Amino acid sequence: MRKFIPAKKRVDVTPGESVRIIRELQGLTQTQLSEECGIPQTTISGIETGRVNLGVERAKTLATALHVHPAVLVFPGWQLESAA
């Protein structure tokens, strides 16, 4: 039987805050990210402020544009404990 390693919450960050933080760390504006991924700037703004649900498909699209794994956006603040 497979043994699963539980993840633990490290920080309280919403998916939208995660998108904003990663975007800003990469020096991108919402408009630039919009042009890169094809998601309207108003939708990106809504995601970052929590008015619009990120969703799996948008997470995949944004993750590709931001060069991160989608889980970084969907499950921000979680860290997998190392296997002992």
Steps between C-alpha positions, in 0.01 A plus 500: 500500500626849412579729785406864439694785651270773632552860398493774758396860464794740524338837423152633438494601134200481268539372143441855373769641728733228374436607139567865590818423697650283226398748229660789688816301578537446126457872435180456299198728497151353481485621140826327409385175663170531315681533169720201584218262595189630322296551818344851507670747734170561680475126575858494633413797721192315624704187576761697691237680710292188563195613300556233232568132570839386370380155389712215368511602133591861577763374746657288226499792256642748751758249626629448147533875447668545841726195455386328820315178579119551525508366858700808601195709410224264611658396833709799609660488841515121527821305540540127470682356799808307397485122510681357799 
